[in-house]
């Protein structure tokens, strides 16, 4: 078994958010103060009903999101997905860890292998609130 040093930035990359669809879901929810209805989230993340349900279950089980069941003006059921405060904090921590991993990878590249815009990207600090 490989041992990882305590300051290893990879250690903080949790599977909860590292899955691309879950990262898309959490990113969409971070930009929505009042949450998003299931249909809006499905469209924004380009997921099927089944895929979105599966990822929402995993995020809900992790405490990152909560689902609020309501009805619309026609008494049709409506599910609103909201990011929780601990979920937001945890996702921000994940993004900071991901930034560290990407920075480490960028710094490890030979100068001729770096992308033209990479130095500007890494010269700025990620401001997450």
Secondary structure as UniProt FT lines:
FT   TURN            6..7
FT   HELIX           9..12
FT   HELIX           15..18
FT   HELIX           20..30
FT   TURN            33..34
FT   STRAND          36..37
FT   HELIX           38..45
FT   HELIX           49..61
FT   TURN            62..63
FT   STRAND          65..71
FT   TURN            73..74
FT   STRAND          77..83
FT   HELIX           85..108
FT   HELIX           111..113
FT   TURN            116..117
FT   HELIX           118..123
//
